[in-house]
């Protein structure tokens, strides 16, 4: 039996008060708080083994490289990716946004003939199709929208159900023989809805398209196995999985990473460089990791991955589901509307809501005055808000440290909002 009260005690930031109220943090979809073991891992790295990786013969450089690669392995184990020398499928990036832009840039480079015949499968041309959905975060939508503009490809998208789920049942219609790339969120950062990606992945592979998964909101909350899911690429950020900021990860099937041309260029990613001919680039993952790596942050992200696996992702999922049920009671308050599914099935504890007659920023400040942190805005997902006839909303999102009592406190506070603003 997991003692979640003990887990909560591992987060030093949660012991403070905000406006004289104990902090209640419901903004984990934006960034999760960090347990002590993650904070200590980053600090300890700087205190004991700080050095660059893959480039030094001295002892500290060796220790740093070992710690860096061990962290890569820990992250791979969390998501069911391959690991081991010559088998690595995890690329370090500065975040999920960087990983998505890396893919879009690499595909664009392949479209210009870079990477030779091995990279031809990534190339796009006029008449080809790129498929996304209306539920996408801008970090998915914009890179592939720009890729379509650069290559002449056509951008298409899945529509949404009334409650904001991606219309996976339309896969056979949306994904055609001309489709080359499909990029879809696993879990919406607005509605919390878990996408039925199996249908979409199967259809994408039927027509020979590449499938890219935005796993930012699923890796911290769900037990996922990228091999079992058969995705081609996936991205997520460390800071949402209780790790540090400034680090993210790109997963790619090993054979695809080996064929993919690089997107960024510089030190540590080149085998041989000449003045009079193109460079010979290293094998993945180093091919995609140009420059100095954020080693301390990667080591801390590895500590976060180990910590999550120790608790058990199934335990985390079950714990958060009980809190989600409490948060969804927001939909029962007069003048409140939950954006997304209104029961806890096939969704996570990310609950966005609209308050009739009160601006979302006013709602957010009212919650803050009570010590409750929620998100305000369009959450970098404007099309899904337009689907609900809105420009912005408030969002409460759970983490492993939240409790059902905190969720009830949030709902009770919400019940006071419209009265306070005289609506």
Number of C-alpha atoms within 10 A of each C-alpha: 5 11 8 17 12 10 14 17 14 17 18 13 14 16 12 13 13 14 12 10 13 14 19 25 22 26 20 27 27 17 19 24 22 21 21 14 17 26 20 13 20 21 15 15 19 13 9 11 17 17 20 19 22 17 12 13 9 9 11 16 18 18 17 23 20 15 21 24 21 18 23 24 20 21 25 24 17 23 21 16 22 20 19 12 7 11 14 22 26 27 21 24 26 20 20 25 22 21 27 28 19 20 23 23 20 24 27 24 20 25 20 15 15 18 17 12 10 14 21 18 17 24 19 26 16 12 12 19 25 24 24 24 24 24 30 27 24 16 17 25 22 15 19 27 19 17 23 22 13 14 18 15 22 19 21 18 21 22 19 16 12 12 15 22 25 28 18 21 12 13 17 15 10 20 25 18 12 15 23 24 25 25 24 29 27 23 30 29 27 29 26 27 28 21 20 16 20 13 14 23 24 18 20 25 17 13 15 16 25 20 23 24 25 27 24 29 24 22 23 27 26 20 17 17 16 21 14 10 14 14 22 21 25 25 26 27 31 30 25 24 25 27 29 25 18 15 24 27 27 28 26 26 20 21 12 18 23 17 19 27 28 25 19 15 14 12 14 19 22 18 13 10 11 8 6 6 7 9 13 13 18 17 16 25 22 20 25 28 23 19 13 12 18 16 24 24 27 31 28 30 31 28 25 29 27 19 17 19 19 10 16 15 18 13 20 21 18 15 21 23 21 15 24 27 18 21 28 23 17 26 19 13 15 11 16 19 18 23 26 23 20 21 14 19 12 13 22 28 28 29 28 27 22 22 21 13 12 15 16 22 15 14 22 20 15 19 19 18 13 19 20 24 23 23 21 20 17 21 21 15 22 19 19 27 22 13 18 15 9 13 16 23 24 24 29 25 29 25 27 24 24 21 21 17 11 18 25 16 17 23 19 14 14 18 17 13 20 17 9 10 13 8 10
